[in-house]
C-alpha cells in the first residue's frame, strides 16, 4: 500500500488552501467515487496512490463507535453491530475533524 504517499498528500492538502477546498467538494459523495477523485487530485499534485489504497487507508484509521468506547472507557462493548457504520460514514468521518 502507498501509505506514505497518502500521508504526504494529506499533509500537502493541510498546507494548501486551494487543495483543501477541492477536497471539501469531494468528500460529500459516495466513498468509491470520492476516493477515485482524491486519487486523481493527488496525481495532479504529483503524488500517486489508488482509490482502493485510499479506502483501505481510511478503513484502517477509522474506529467504529464500539471501538472508541472500548478505548475511551477501557470497558468492553456489548451489542455491537458490525454493519452499523457504513463505508460512506467512514469516508466522511475520516475528514470530519480536518476542516
Secondary structure, 3 states (H helix, E strand, C coil): CCHHHHHHHHHHHHHCHHHHHHHHHHCCCCHHHHHHHHHHHHHHCCCCCCHHHHHHHHHHHCCCHHHHHHHHHCCCCCCCCCCCCCHHHHHHHHHHCCC
